[in-house]
C-alpha cells in the first residue's frame, strides 16, 4: 500500500473529518503534536518524501502502541483523545498539508 493511501486510510479510521468539530484545546494539542513530529522528521522534504517519512513514522507509532496494548478506537471522542490518537491525527494532518498545492500570488 502506498504511503498516501495508508495515511488517508488511517485518517479515515481515526475520524479526522470530525476532528475539526473538536474543542479548541484538542485542535491546539494536535497542532503541538504536529510541531513535534515536524521537528523529529526534520520536516521540509519535498511533498512526496514527506508523505513517505510521515507514513513510516505513523507505522512506528502504531506498532509501539500496539505492543503496549493500545488499539485504534472505533469512535474517537476528541475531548478525551489519548496521546497516540492525537499524535496520529497530527501525522495525518501534516500529510494532508504536505500535499496541498501551493498557490502562487
N, C-alpha and C positions, 0 to 999 in steps of 0.2 A: 504494500500500500504506500502511496506517495506521502510525503511529509504534509503536504497541503490537505490531502484527504483525511489523514489521521487527525490533524488539528481541527478540521471542520467537524469531523465526527465527534471528537472529544468536546468541542464547544457545544454541539447539539446535545450530547449526553449530560453535560453539566447544566445546560439550560441558559446559555449565555444570552439568549434573546430576552429572558426575564430578568437578567442582572440589571438592566437599565431601570427597572422598577424598584430596585433595592433601595434601602435607606442610604442617604448621602454618606454616612460613615462607612458603609460597605464599599461604595464606589471609591472612596478615598483609600480604603485598605487594598483594593485591587490595584489602584494606581501605585501605592507604595510597593506592593509585590512586583509590579511591572518594572519599577525603577531598580529594584534589587536584581531581578532577572537580567535586565539590560547590563548592569554592572558585572554580573557573573559571566555573561557571554561576550563581554566587550562589544556590545551591540554597535552596529554601524556597518555591518557587512551588506553587500547587495541583497535585495529582497529575496531572491531565490536561496542564497546561502543562509540568510537569517531564518527563513522558514525551516530549513533543514536543521539548523542548530536548535531552534525552538522545539521542534518535534523530538529531537534527541533528548533535550532537557526534560520535556514533559514525560517521555517514556521512563526516564530515570526517576523522576518524582513518583510516577505511578508504581514502578517496581519497588522502590524503597517503602512507599506507603503500604503496598500490599504485603510486603514482608513483615510489617508491623500490625497486620490485621485490618487495615483500612480498606474500604471498598467504596466505589462511587455511589453516592446516594441516588435513589430513584427519583427523588424530587429534592431540589436544593431549597432550603429555607435560608435565603440570603442573609437575613438578620442574624442568623446563628451559624453561618458557614464557618467551617474549620479552616485551619491554615492550609491544608492540602488543597481543598476546593478553591480557596482564594488564589493560591499560587497557580493552579491550573487555569483558572479563569484569566489571570493576568497573562499567562503564556498565550492563550488563545486570542486575547485582545491584542497583544503585541504582534502576533502573526497576521491578524486581520489588518492592522495598521501598516505593517511592513509591505503589504501587497496593494495598498491603496495607491492609485495613480497620483503623482504629484502634479498639481495644476500650475502651469506657467502663467505669470502675470502679463 
